Amino acid sequence: MIATLPPFLRNTLTLILAGGQGERLFPLTKDRSKPAVPFAGNFRIIDFTLSNCLNSGLRRIYMLTQYKSQSLDRHIRNGWNFLSRELNEFIETVPPQRRTISRWYEGTADAIYQNIYLFEQHKPDRVVILSGDHIYQMDYFDMIAYHVQKQAEVTIASIEYKREEASSFGVLSVDENNRITDFIEKPSDPPPIPGKPDQSLVNMGVYVFNTVPLIRAIIEDGKNSDSSHDIGKNICPRLVHQDQITLYAYNLSCQNPQSYWRDVGSIDGYYDATMDLLVPGRSIDLYSKDWPFRTDAYHPLPASINLDTPTPGRIECSIISYGCMIEGNLHRCVISPEVRIGRDSDLHGCVVFNQTVIGRRCKIRNTIIDKQVVIPDDCVIGYDQEKDRKQFMVTENGLVVIPKGLKVEQ
């Protein structure tokens, strides 16, 4: 409850940036925004950021939505509409209001700029800004406490990456006290961490701002026609070089050396993060009672395995959601709710979304299958890229993606 929280949490407002179009996740984002893409069977990507918020005591949350938000809005309404307004707790979606400018959001900073009235309404001391499209486990309470203890204007969460792998991200350069001295977007030669020459600090897209400097920076950026109006690309790099502003890095790897964080902004990145779930100790713990991840709690039917087959299938190293009927073989697969897999079918390394039906004697590997797809008996997918490209999308790494609602031709 807000009333029982420490003062620095009671006076904190949370904004989740959830309007991303997710072009690199197409066709999974053909009919939904990136945060609404299913992940880990029962969940959506947004569920992990929201679960982190609730577990951290953050319960005044606005989600800034835009692109194809109906699926996300419905998910929030059905699965997350339980906080108490009497206690000033809420999770609300906020599409572009066009209050000050008659246009859609044109970047993460612009999304905040167009909703500055929220700060006037709530008058928070500080604002937590989160991305709604990352997979990770994090206690924001500890980061906010660190921000207050450091008397920082801005604190940016970071995680340690090998230097040779950090060039795809925004990278923080810090001194021995973790004060940020530079913020470089996708550097060819990422700066090392002091004392750790082989590691760099990667920006996680998690920020704590004091409200006053945030408002000033957002308004200034809004007047700059040359800006792309992005928190990471424009706002933070500009603030680093203002002498009166103190920015600190919060190193999640120091809090937990086994910390996991993944940007699932591409098809291959999404697939790799999903497969990580199947390796004990590599990813987040979906089954933790100390840090529960929650989602829409609608569970109509239990799953059933091999109820109607004389030759039972074999299931190895897989996640199966509620309402599934599995009569085939699964190896390293993640299966969403209410999927049907027919007798003698073999799936290897597959991610299958809700209400898909796979016939008998199918052979499918290294494939993401969106919801409500129908695959007839005896189909072979993932074994002949040239053939697969005639009907499906195939990534450079050979991963097949079947779009929502497709009735696959034999």
N, C-alpha and C positions, 0 to 999 in steps of 0.2 A: 504494500500500500504506500502511496505517495507520502502520507503523513508520517510513516515510520522510517522513511529513508533518511540517510545523512543529508544535510543541507545542500551539499554540492551536487547530489543527484536530484533533489527536489527542484532545484533551479536550473535543470538541464532539459533542453528540448532535443529531440532526435529527428533528423531528416534522412530518409532512405531514398536514394536516387534510383528509381525503378522504371524509367521511361525509355530505356535503351532499345533500339530497333533490333540489334543482334544480327546484322547482315552476315557475319561470318558463321553464324549458327543456322543459316538457311539450309534446308527447308523446315527445320524444327521451329523456326520463328515465322513461318508463313502465315499462321493464324493466331499467333500469341506473341507476347513480349518475352524478352529473354528471361526475366525473373520468374515467369510462369511456366517455363519448360520443366517437364517432369525430371526428377533425379532420384536415384536410390530407391526405385520402386514406388513407394507410397508418397514420396515428397515432391515438392516443387523447389526450384533453386532458391526462391525467396524465403522458404521456411528456415533456412539455416541462419540467415541474418536476423530474422524475427525471433528465433529461439535464443540466439545469443543476447538479443535485447532483453527479453523477459528474464532470462537466467541472470542477467547483470543488474536487474532492477530498473531498467529503462522502460517506462510505461506511458510516455507521452510521445507518440510516434506519428509523424506524417510521412506518407509515401508519395513521392512526386512521380506521377504516372503520365504516360502519353501514348506510346505506340501500341496499337491493338490491345488495349487494356481490359477488354471485357472478361477474358478468362482469368486474369489476375484479380480484377475487382470481385468476381464471383468467388474465387478461392478465399480471398480475405473475408468476404461477407460470411461464407459458410464455415470457415475453419478458424477464424481469428477474431470473431465478433463476441468476445466474452469479458472484456475489461469493464471496469466500473466507472461510469461517468460521474457518479456521486463522489468518487475519490480522485477525480480529475485524471483518470486513466483512459487512454484511447489509442486505437490504431485506425487512421483515416487515410484514404487515398485522395490525392489532390491532383486532378488533371489541370492543364493550362487554363487559367482563369481569364487571361487577357485583361487584367485590371488596368495595367499601365501601358501595355504594348499590344497591338492587335496582331499577334503572331504566336506560333507554337514555340516551345522551348528550343533553343538553338545551342545547347550545351549544358553541362551540369551546373556551371556557375550561373548561366542565364535562368535555369529552372529555379534556383534560389532567389535570384534577382526579382523574378516575377512573383515571388511569394514572400517578399520582405514584410508584408503586412502581418504574417504569422508571428514575427518577432515583436511587432508592436502590440499584438494581441496578448501574447504570453509573457513578454518581458523576461526572457531567460538570461541568466548570467553567462551561460555558455551553450554551444550547440554541437551536438555530435552528428557528423555527416558520414553516411555509410553507403557503400555500393550494394545494390540488391542482386548482384549476379556473380558472387564469389562463394566458394565452398570452403568453410573453415569453422573452427571452434575458438572463441575468444571471450574473455571476461572484460567487457568494457568498463566495469567498475574500477578495476585495477588501473586501466589507462587514464581514466578521469582523475583518480586519486593522484596518479603520477603527474598529470598536467597541473593540478592544483598545488602539489608539493613543489614543483619546479617553478611555479609562478610564471608559466608560459602563456603567451598569447595564442600560440598554435602548437598542437602536438600531432605528429603524424605516426601512425602505426607502421611498423616495418618488420620484415622477416628476412633472415639471412639466406642468401642464395650463393651458390658457387659463382665466381666472377664471370666465368665463361658462359653461364646461363642467364646472367642478369640483364643482358643488352636488350631484351624484349620488353623491359619494364621501365617505369620511372625509378631512378636510383637516388638515394640520399647520401650525401657526403657529410660526415659528422666529425666533431672533435672528440677528445678523450672523455668529455662530459656528456656526450650525446647531443650537444647543441648542433643544429643543422647549419652547415656552412655553404651548402649548395644543393640544388635539386635539378637533376639532369634527366630529361625524358629520353629513354632508349639510347643510352650512350654507347658508342663503339668500344670504348675502353672504360668500363665501370670503375668508379673509385673504390678502393678497398676500405674495409673497416679497420680503424686503428688497432693494431695488435693482431689482426687477422688478415694477412695479405692475400689470401685465396678466397675471401668472402666479401660480398657486397650486401648493402641494405636495400631491399626492394620495397617500394611503396605498396601497401596493402589496400589503399583506397578507403582507409578508416581515419577520420580526422576529428580532433576536438578543437574548436575555435572559441575564444572569448567572443561574445556577441558583437561588441563595439568594433573591434578591428575587422571582423568578418563583414559587417554591413558596409564599412568604409571601402574594403577591398572589392566587394561585389558591385557597389555603385560605380567605383572607378573603372572596373573592368567593363561594366555595361556601357560606358561612354566611349570605349575604345573599339572603333570599327575594324581594327586589324586583329583583334583577339578572336580566338575560337571559343571563348567563354567556357573554359574547362578548368575545374578546380586543380587538377594535377598539372596540366600543361601551362596554365597561365597564372592562376591566383597564387599558388604556393611558390613557384620560382620567383615571382615578383616580390613577394613578401620577404623571402630569404635575404634579399639585398637591401632591405630597408632597416637602417640601424636601430630604429626605435622598436622594432618588432622582434620578439624572441621566439624562435621555433625550436622544438625539441623532437627527437625521434624516440618513440617507444618501441623497444626491440622485443617483439614477442618471443623470439628464439631464446632470449635470456630468461624470460619467465618460464618457458617450457621448451627445453631443447628438442622435444619431439613434435613441436607445433607443425600443423599442416594447414596450408593455404593454397588454393588453386583458383586461377582465373579460367573460367570455362567459357571463354568468349569465342572459341572456334570449335568446329566439329571434332577435330582430333583431340583438342584439349578437354572437351566434354567427355569424350570416350575414355581417355586416359584416366580422368578423375573418377569415372564410374568403375573402371577396372581396379583402381586403387582400393575401392571398398572391399574387394575380395581378397586382399592381402592383409592378414592380421598385423595390426600395429602400424600400418603404413598411412592410413587415412584417419578421418574422424571416427569416433566410436558411436555408431548409431544406437547402441543399446545401453549407453551409460545412464544410470539412475541418478548420478550426481549432476549431470549436465544434459537433461533430456531434450531431444529434438522433437518438436510436435508438428502436426499438420492437420488438415481436415480430418476429423475423427469418424467419418462415415465408413463403416465396415459392414456391408450387407451380408456377406457369406464367407465362411472359412475356405481356405484353399484345399484342394483334393489332389492326391497323387496316385496315379495308377489304379483307379477304381474300376476301370472297364477294359482291362487288357490282360490276356493270358501270359504275355511276356513282359513283365514290369520293366519300365525304363530305368535309367540310372541318372541320378542327379549328383553332380560334384561341384563344390565350391561355387554356389549360386545363391542369389537372393530371390525369394518368391513372395509375392504380395498376396493380400487377401482376395478371395473370390476366383482364384485361378484353378483351372483343371488341366493337369499336366499328365500326359500319357507317353511322352517321348523322353529323349535323353537330353540332359543339359550339362554343359561343362563351361564354367566361368561365364555365367549369364546373370543378368539382372532383369527380372520380370515384374512389370507393373500390374495393378489390379485387373481382375476379370479377363485374363488372357486364356485362350484355349490353344493347347498344343497337342496335335493328334498322335496316334499310335505310331511307333517306329520312326518318328522324326528325330533328327539329330541337330542340336544347336550348339555351336562353339563360339564363345566370345561375343555373344549377342546382347543387345539392350532392346527390350520389347516394351512399348508403351501400352496404355490401357485399352482393353476391349479388342485387341487384335486376335484374329483367328488364323491359326496355322494348321494346315491339313496333315494328312498322314504321309509318312515316308519322305518328308522333306529333309534336305540337307542344306543348312544355312550356317555361315560362319562370318565373324567380323562384320556384323551388320547392326545398324540402328534402325529399328522399325517403329515408326510413329503410330499413334493410336488409330484404332478402328480400321486397320489394314486387313485385307483378306488374302491369304496365300493358299492356293489350291494344293491338292495332293501332288506329291512327286516333284515339287519344285526344288531346284538347285540354285542357290544364291551365295555369292562370295567365293566361288571357285573359278570363275572365268570373267575377268574384268572387262574384256571387250564385249562380251555378251551382256554383262550387267549394265554397262554404260548406255546401252540401247533403251533401257527402261528406267534406270535409277541414276541418282547422283553417286559418283565414286570419287573419294578424295585422292590427293596425291599419294597418300600412304596406303591406298587400297581399301579404305573403309567404305562400305556400301551404306547409303542412307535412303530409306523408303519413306516417302512423304505420307502425311495423314490421309486416311480414308481411301487409299489406293487399292483397287482390286487387281492384284498381280496377274498378268497373263502367263500362261504356261509355256 
